[in-house]
Amino acid sequence: MPRAPKKASKENGNGGNGHITSDEVAKKAYDLYLSRGGGHGADFDDWIEAEKQLKESQQQQPPPAPERRKRPRATSST
């Protein structure tokens, strides 16, 4: 059975993995719909514009810094 794709974490909006979820696009498209005054008939255009804006904003964000592991400090034996 094929595995379901992992969901992006919400740490920085898209998980830093380069993928935009359909939920993120839907929310942005709805925001665009509201900003147009809620006029019907442009849902496809709103969706495409939402994807475009999210991809552009994703490209402008720097990639997340890799996590560093803390090493235990050496203790002096004096």
C-alpha positions as CSV (number, residue, x, y, z in Angstrom):
1,M,0.0,0.0,0.0
2,P,1.5,3.4,-0.9
3,R,2.4,5.8,1.9
4,A,0.5,9.0,2.3
5,P,2.7,12.1,1.8
6,K,3.9,13.8,5.0
7,K,2.1,17.0,6.0
8,A,4.2,20.1,6.2
9,S,4.9,21.3,9.7
10,K,3.7,24.7,10.7
11,E,7.0,26.0,12.0
12,N,7.5,28.5,9.2
13,G,4.3,28.1,7.3
14,N,5.4,25.4,4.9
15,G,7.7,23.3,6.9
16,G,10.7,24.6,5.0
17,N,10.5,21.6,2.7
18,G,9.6,23.5,-0.5
19,H,6.0,22.2,-0.7
20,I,2.9,24.2,-0.4
21,T,-0.1,22.4,0.9
22,S,-3.6,22.6,-0.7
23,D,-4.9,23.9,2.6
24,E,-2.4,26.8,2.4
25,V,-3.5,27.6,-1.2
26,A,-7.2,27.4,-0.2
27,K,-6.8,29.8,2.6
28,K,-4.9,32.3,0.4
29,A,-7.4,31.9,-2.4
30,Y,-10.2,32.6,0.1
31,D,-8.4,35.7,1.3
32,L,-8.1,36.9,-2.3
33,Y,-11.8,36.1,-2.8
34,L,-12.7,38.3,0.2
35,S,-10.3,41.1,-1.0
36,R,-12.2,41.2,-4.3
37,G,-15.4,41.8,-2.4
38,G,-16.6,38.2,-2.5
39,G,-17.6,38.2,-6.2
40,H,-18.3,34.8,-7.6
41,G,-17.0,33.3,-10.8
42,A,-13.2,33.8,-10.3
43,D,-12.4,30.8,-8.1
44,F,-10.0,29.3,-10.5
45,D,-8.2,32.6,-11.0
46,D,-8.0,33.1,-7.2
47,W,-6.5,29.6,-6.8
48,I,-3.8,30.2,-9.5
49,E,-3.0,33.6,-8.0
50,A,-2.8,32.2,-4.5
51,E,-0.3,29.5,-5.7
52,K,1.7,32.1,-7.4
53,Q,1.9,34.4,-4.4
54,L,2.8,31.5,-2.0
55,K,5.5,30.3,-4.3
56,E,7.0,33.8,-4.6
57,S,6.9,34.4,-0.9
58,Q,8.5,30.9,-0.3
59,Q,11.4,31.8,-2.7
60,Q,12.0,35.1,-0.8
61,Q,12.4,33.3,2.6
62,P,15.8,32.0,3.5
63,P,16.0,28.3,4.1
64,P,15.9,27.2,7.7
65,A,19.2,26.9,9.5
66,P,20.3,23.4,10.2
67,E,19.8,22.4,13.8
68,R,23.0,22.1,15.8
69,R,23.4,19.4,18.4
70,K,24.9,20.5,21.7
71,R,27.9,18.6,22.7
72,P,28.4,18.0,26.4
73,R,31.1,20.2,27.8
74,A,34.3,18.7,29.0
75,T,34.6,18.9,32.7
76,S,37.9,19.7,34.2
77,S,39.2,17.2,36.8
78,T,41.1,19.5,39.2
